[in-house]
Amino acid sequence: MKKMKMLTLVLATSVLVACNNQPEQKTTETAVIEEKAKPLVQEVLTKEQRDALSPDDVIQSFKEGNNRFINNDLTARDHSEQVRKSALGQFPKAVVLSCLDSRVPVEDIFDRGIGDIFVGRVAGNFVNEDLLGSMEFGCKVAGAKLILVLGHEYCGAVKAAIDDVKLGNITAMLSKIRPAVDKVTYQGDRTSKNEEFVHKVCESNVKHTIAQIRENSPILKELEDNGQIKIVGGIYDMDSGVVTFIE
């Protein structure tokens, strides 16, 4: 009789435990389902939305997007739908001049989607006639509010310019970066092996590029002087993913 009572007690306890666990399981399952059911961002930037932004608004959105990037909290987007919705027009908010480096995923760094930004790339993020024309199109014709010159740590083009590398067409390319090397006042080791010097040249190169944009594009200079756009710089840290803005 005692054994029967004990067995009954054990069974009753097991049922109670199972019942108590059931809501928790349902809650967990529901949370997973709800997470999967969240709609992906499908919309693209409209002309009205872009035109309502100031250059400072765009800079702030970039800073907020970069914070999401470094915290692995990128916006979930339906790229296929965004492709379709942007097919007949685009209204990007900014032009970003980036290095060619594959480790600098510009759209991800600022958590931007299709149709959000124009991106120009060249090793060493310097500016030439073609890139200036692209920037003029992006801002004067298409209406972008910001030009961001984005340099990065450990830049191979900057290092090559520091060491005055000579190789095919790379020689002419690096000559665009050499002025930034010469502008840096530094008493220590002025080679690519010195990370401190490389960092200083990286910053100098971004500032030199910004100066070249203003000097060689009266169109962009006028837009900036009128407050219609801003031209700023940034340095992307390969280790942390953080972009430090130079305004």
Secondary structure, 3 states (H helix, E strand, C coil): CHHHHHHHHHHHHHHHHHHHHHHHHHHHHHHHHHHHHCCCECCCCCHHHHHCCCHHHHHHHHHHHHHHHHCCCCCCECHHHHHHHHCCCCCCCEEEEECCCCCCCHHHHCCCCCCCEEEEECCCCCCCHHHHHHHHHHHHHCCCCEEEEEEECCCHHHHHHHCCCCCHHHHHHHCCCHHHHHCCCCCCCCCCCCHHHHHHHHHHHHHHHHHHHHHHCHHHHHHHHCCCCEEEEEEECCCCCCEEEEC
